[in-house]
């Protein structure tokens, strides 16, 4: 009788030697993966916390050559509000994650190999095929998203090299659990990086999410210092991270890195295993946005409640307060920056971003 081939077995065949690795003990085949903040020390045959990077005889094997999710999205959905408004991106993801967030909207993808109720199938696809598909659909960018892109960074770089040659922008949508090594590895090939700052409570990160707050704070600084365009998002969850003190802490931290980093505060709805908290109210979301502005951030946005959080969907000049980009959800209703290259037409203030 032949044994049944598992999804794990299939994914192990869709791998290649990884580059984000340090040799710890060559004789003993012991290595360290440096793709994410867990920095997993792997003996021969062992897997990382993500379940998709593993040690095979002293060689780090990493995912390659497939997608677990694929979709054309407005770039605003990522969300990027300061990158080519109105453009579309080809969003692709693989399987697995280094976190275990109980409210993950993409849990069937991210929690594959960790949760028996998950187990999304995959589709073999080459980097060339992905870029051809993006160009055929009129995409201006390619975004690694849905699962955690840091754990599949070698594959992302393979795709992004060809995307750059084709004139496409390259984007990461990430939990920010990075390392200096992975940010240095990505920097030559990455245009935009969105980081989820999920909470300012380290205990919540460790107990509820499977991470460490400081790793995320460090990655925000690393990405900004690397010159990659950065936007930060906080999903405002009632009873979890919505206290005024915590929102002030988040806003002040972002402000300490740069007041020009856009901060998206977005509305929660029950999902996956977190079904007890109610959806975020309009008032609570507006309060979070107001805190960001009061803390000195120049660009604060409220999301997931289109048309109900005026004026927090719009881009406003921080100098003369002219509304420069008017939005309804992901729809661009007016864009006064389209012909100015990111300069306010009223006062000449430069609005940071990628506007071409």
Buried (B, 14 or more C-beta within 10 A) or exposed (E): EEEEEEBEEEBBEBBBEBBBBEEBEEEEBBBBBBBBBBBBBBEBEEBBBBBBBBBBEBBBBBBBBBBBBBBEBBBBBBBBBBBBBBBBBBBBBBBBBBBBBBBBEBBBBBBBBBBEEBBBEBEEBBBEBBBEBBBEEEBBBBBBBBBBBBBBBBBBBBBBBBBBEBEBBBBBBBBBBBBEBBBEBBBEBBBBBBBBBBBBBBEBBEEBBBBBBEBBBBBBBBBBEBEBBBBBBBBBBBEBBBEEEBBBBBBBBBBEBBBBBBBBBBBBBEBBBBEEBEBBBEEBBBBBBBBBBEBEBBBBBBBBBEEBBEBBBBBBBBBEEBEBBBBEBBEBEEBBBBEBEBBBEEEEBBBBBBBE
